[in-house]
Amino acid sequence: MPTKKKKKVVEDPAKRQKYIVNTIIREYGKDPLSFRIEDAKKMVSATYKTIMNAFDVANTKELINSLFNYSNSNDSTKEKYKFKNLKTLTKTVQKELLIYQDLFEELNLRQKPINININSTDIPKVSKYHQEKEHVLFLSDWHAGETVSYEQTLGLGKYDIQTLVIRLQKIVELVAEAVEYKKHKKLHIILMGDMINGNIHDELLFNAMSMVADWCGLTNELILYLISELKVFFDEITVTGVPGNHGRLMKKPYSKNKYNNFDYIIYKMVEDSINIMKSYDPNIGIDCHFGKGLHSLVKIQDKNYLICHGDGVKTWGTIPHYGLTRMHSQLISLYAKKGIIIDYVIHGHFHISSTTQQYYSERFSIGSLKGIDEYAMDKGLGCKAQQLLAISFPNKGIWHRIPLTVDIEETKNDKLRWNIDLSKYINSNYDMAFLDKSKLN
């Protein structure tokens, strides 16, 4: 019968450390060195105390010798067997204690402070990116002309043309704060559609203070005010836009000639106003690019942005995620056939701000300026009034996303400061009693 070979004592420190770690993994199912230092020490201490409480191993060597001598005496076989097992167990305890001792030393070694030169200049400077970065302001779903009842939304929503103006003023102030009131290279303004409320639903006219033509004139004036104030902080501004569904001229959706839309009319009004300004000052640094397509492909630095409103996407139980995912995939595939890689897909329409990664691109959902309304309350939808400012870097794309929240709480102390005569955008059947007098200067 072959005899069992005795296990050799591991003398190599590296192998011994590996044996220690493997033993502890076997005991606890996890490497104690992967824990935080203090947690690992507590675990080892607890185990050490357990062993010390179970056996008197203050002098393990003497205990083993006495047990060995006792097992060689002439006592009964049963007692010999009992103490022989105890001798084996005590040897195991001795080995474990040695492991814990080594483990404590390893933990203490890891806990020693690391010398770091806090004045090191080895980090490469990226100051050039600061000079080359560009800002992108996404503006969507203003729904100019709509009124939202503070009472009917339980104090969660409130909207009218006065609130619209105050929130846009706040947008400018937040952008100025984000750029630290300094001059920057370029701002891209992306208009995402549904700039006015339209008349595609009968209920939208129930409490309308004016008509669609008035809303178009007001929105044109507001966009121009916004551009003129933001121009203080940017050398160049480009404005791009796509139409939404609320601006369409018929109640039933249509696919052909979707630019036949009140949003597009507003965009062309803005473009004409900018062209008049450029006739006096050709170096004004403001350009407009409004196409007639369903989507707009905007190249910002070296990244491609596909802009669309987002209507036509089917929802499941009021959740648009699956429909948006399909739309995202289809658009990427279509443009890939033309050799164009889409880096960002941007849409509005759902009044919810979110960011989703899909394949090698990202999808941004831009919120609304209106915030929660009666429809959102009825369907359990909606979120705070919010737009988005993004900062893009060369070869990096969007690094920073800055939500611009301008809801009731954020604008409660703000007053009208833009010199806009709101009375000319109010239907003659209404008086100005609806205006909050505390907001007037």
N, C-alpha and C positions, 0 to 999 in steps of 0.2 A: 504494500500500500504506500503510495507516494506521500512523502511528508510535506506539510504546508511550509512554504517559505516565509520567513519572518520579514515584515515590512521594514525597509531601511529607513533610518532617520534622515529627514530632508535637511541637509545642511546649507544648500544654496539659498541665500536670502530672497532672491527673486521667486524661486520655486516655492519657498516657504510662505511668502506673502500671497502667492496664488492659492496655495493650500488653505491658508487662513480665510481668505475671501470665499472660496468655494465651500468651506465648512459652514461659514455664517449664512451663506445663501441657502445651503441645505437646511439650516436651522430655521430661517425666517422667510425664505422664499424671495429674498431681495438682498442685494448688496448693501450692507449698512453704510458703506462709503458714498452711496448715491443719495443718502439722506442729508439733511442739513447737519452741520457739525454737532450742534447741541442735541438734536434728536437722536443722532447715532450714539452719542455718549450716554444718554439716558437709557437707550435700549441695552447697551453693553453693561452698564451699571446694574440694571434690573436683573439681567441674567446672572451676573457675578454674585449678586446677593442671594438669588435663588439657590445657586450651587452651595454657597457658604452656609445657608440655612439648612440645606438638606444633609450635608456631611460636615463633619469636623475635619477640615483639611488645613488647619493652621500649620501643621508640619506634615506635608503629604508624604515625604520620603520616609519618615519614621513610621507613619501609619502603614505604608506598603510593606516595610520590613517586618513590622509586628504581625501583620496579617499573613505574610509569607511564612514566618516562623510558626504561627498558630496553625496554619493549614498543614504543616509538616508534623504536627504533634500526633498523639495517639487517640485523639477524640473520635467520636463517631463519624461515619462516612457522611451522614446528613449535615452535620455541622461543618465538616471540611468543605462540602459542596457549597454550602451557604457562604462561607467566607472566601472561597475561591472566586465566586461570582462578585463578591464585594470588592475583592482585590482588583479584578478586571475593571469594575466600575470606577474604582478610585483612580486607577491609571488614566481612564478616560477623562475624569474630572481634572486631573493634573494637566493633561494635554490641553483641555479646554481653557483652563486658567492661563496657560502660557499663550494661547491664541488671543484671549482677551487682553492680556498685557501688551502683546504686539500690536493689537488693534488700537488700544489707547495711545500707544506711541505714534502710530500712523495718523490718528486723528489730531493729536497735538501738533504733529509736524505740518499737517495741512492747515491748522489754525494760525500758524505763524504769519505775521503780516508780510505782504509782498512789497518790495521797494519799487515805487513807481515815480518817475520823474514827471511831476505835474507841469513842468515848464518845457516839456518836449516839443520840438518843432517838426517832428517826423510826419505829422498828419499833413497830407497834401492840401494845398489851398484851393478852394473852389469859388473864390470870390467872383470869377468871371461869370459863373452861372447867375449870380445876383444881378449882374448887368444885363444878361441876355434873357432873363425870364420874362414871360408875358402873362397877362391876366385875362381870364375869360369869365364874363358875367352872363349867366343863364337866367332869362326872365320869361316866365310862363304863366298863363292862366290868370290874367288880371281881372277879366270879366267886368270891365268898366260898364256902369249902368245898372248893375244888379244891386239890390238892397237885401240885407240879411238882418232878420229881427233878433235883437239881443234877448228879448223876452222868450221868443219861441225856441231859441237854441239854448235856453237855460243859462245864459250868460257866457256861453262858450264861443259864440260868434257874433260879429257885428260888422256890417259893411254898407257903405254908400260911397258916393263920389268924394265926399270929404275925407272919409277914412282912406280911400284909395290914394289921394294926394299925400296925406300924412305918411302913409306906409312907404310910398316912393321916396319921399324926402328922407325917411329913415334908412332906406336902402343906400342912398348916396352917402349918408353919414357913416354907415357901417363899412362901406367900401373905403372911404377916406381913412377911417381908423385902421382898417386892415393893411393899407399901403403906408401907414405911419405918416400920412400927410406929406409924403415926398413925391417927387416927380419920377415917373417910371416910363418905360419905353412904349409899350403898346397895350391897349385894351380891346378885346373882342367882345362885342355885345351880341348875344344870340337871342332872338325873339322867337319863342316856341309856339305861338298861336293862342287862340282864345283870348285875345287882347280885349275884346268887348264881349258883352253877354249875348248879343244876337237875339233872334226871335224864332229859333227852331222849335222851341217848346212854348206852348200857350201860357203856362204858368209864369214864364219869365216876364210877361207883360202885365201881370196882375198888379204889381206895385212899382212898375217902372216910372221913374221921375221924368223921363224924357224918351226920345226915340233914337233909333240906331244912328242916324246922321249926326245927332248930338254927341253920341258916344265916340264916334270916329273922330270928330273934331277935338274932343277932350283928350283922347288917347294920343293923337298926333302932338298936341301941345305938351303933354306930360313927357313923352319920349324926348322931345327937343329940350325941355328943361333938364331932364336927367343927363342927356349927352353934354349939354353946355356946362353943367356943374362938374361932371366927371372929367371933362377935358382939362381942367386945372391940374389934374394929377397924372396926365398921360400925354406923351408927345403925339401919339397916333391913336385913333379910334376907328375900328371897322364895325359896321352893323350888318347883320344877316338875319333873315327870318324865314319861317315856314308858316303856312296857314293852319288854323285849327278847325274844329268841327262847328263851334258855335258861330263862327263868322260866315258860314255858307249861306247862300241866298235861298235855298229851298229846304224844306223840313226833311225830305228824304235824302239820305247820303248819296253822293255821286262820285265817280272816279275820274271822269273826263273833265278837263279844265277846272281842276280843284283850286286853281288860283283865282277863279271867279268867286271871290270871297272878300268879306269886309276886312279881314286881317290884311290881305294883300293891298287893298285900297289904302289902308292906314300906312302901310310900309311905303307905298309910292308917294303918299303925301309927305312923309318924313324925308324921303329921298329928294323930292322937289324942293323942299325947304332947305336942305343941306346944299343942293346945287345952287340955289340963290345965294346962300352965304358964301359959297366958293367963288361965285362970280365977282364978289367984292374982295375976297382974300383967297387966292388960289392955293396958298400954303396953310390953309386952316387945319389940315391933318385929320379930316373926317371923311370916310368913304362908306358908301352903302352898296350892298350886293344882294338883291332880292330876285330869286329865280321864280319860275312858274311851275316847277315840279313838285311832286309829293314830298320829296326829301331834298335836303341840301347837303352837299358834301363840302365841308370846310377843312382846309389844311392849315393847321396852326403849328408853326415851326416844322417839324418833320413827322407829325402825327395826323392821321385822318379822322375827322369827326363826322359822323353821319347824323344829321339832325332830322327829326320827324316829330309830329305832334303826338302820335300814339293812339289816335282814334282808329276804330276798325279792329282793334285787338279784342278777341273774345275772352270773356271772363268765365270763371267757374266758381259759382257761389260767391260772387262779388270779388273773387281773388283773380287778379290779372297775371299772376306769375307765369303760368304755363303758356298763355297766349303770347306774352312778351318774350318768353324764351324761344318760341317758334318763330316769332317775327325777327328776333335777333339772328337766329341761325339762317333764316332765309335771306336776310339782307346781306349778311357776310358772304354767303355763297354766291349771290348774284353779282356782287362787286368783285369777288375773287375771280370770276370768269373774265372780268375786264383787267385783271392783274392789279387790282387795288385792294390793299390790305386795310381793313377797317380796325382802328384802334379803340374808338369809343362810339357807342350808340347812345344818343341823348334823346329823351322824349319827355313830354309833359302829360296833360290830359287827366291823369288819375289823382292829381292834387296830393300826392304822397311823395315825400323825399326819400330816396333810397339809392344804394349802390350795389350792383351785382357783377360778379366776374363770370364770364362765360368764354370758354376756350382761351384764346390769347387776347381777348378784348374785354372792355368793361362797359357796363350799361348804367347810365345815370337816369333816374327818374326825378324830374324837377317838380317841386311843390307849387302851390298856387299863392297868389297875393291875397286872395279872398279868405282863405282859411275855412273853417267849418261853417256850413250853411244848413238850411232845413233839410235838404235832400240827404246830405251826409249824416245828419242826426237820424233820419228815418231809416237809412240803410246801415248804420253803424260804421260809417267810413269817415274819411277826412283826417286832416292833421292841422297843426298850426300854420299860419301864414308864413311862408318861407320861400326864399329864392336861393341861388347858389353862386358863390364866387370861387373860381378855381385858379391855381397858379401853375403854369406849365414851364418846364425847363427843357433846354435842348437835349435831344437824345434820351430824355427821361420821361417825357409826357407830364401828366398831372401828378404833382407831388403833394400839393396841399388842396384840401377842400374846406371852404369856410361857409357853413350855413348862415344865411342872413335871415334871422327870425324877426318878424315885425308884427307879431300878433297883438291882441288887446293889451296884455300886460306890458309888452315891450314899448308900446307907443302911448300909454295912458297919459303921460305928461307932455307929449309933443303937441305943438301948435302949427297952424298953417303959416309958412313963411314964403312960399312961392307966390308971386303976384299973379294969381289966376282968378279971373272973374267967374266963379262957379255959376252965377245966376244965368249966364247966357247958355249954359248947358242943361238948364232945368225947364221942363215943359211949362207952358203958361198956366196950365191947370193946377200946378203946384206953387206954393209960396216957399220962401226960404226958412220956414219955421223948423224944418227938419234939421237944420244945421246946429251943431253943438257950439253954442256961443262961447264956451270956455276955450275952444280951440282956435278962435279967431284972434288975430293980433289987433 
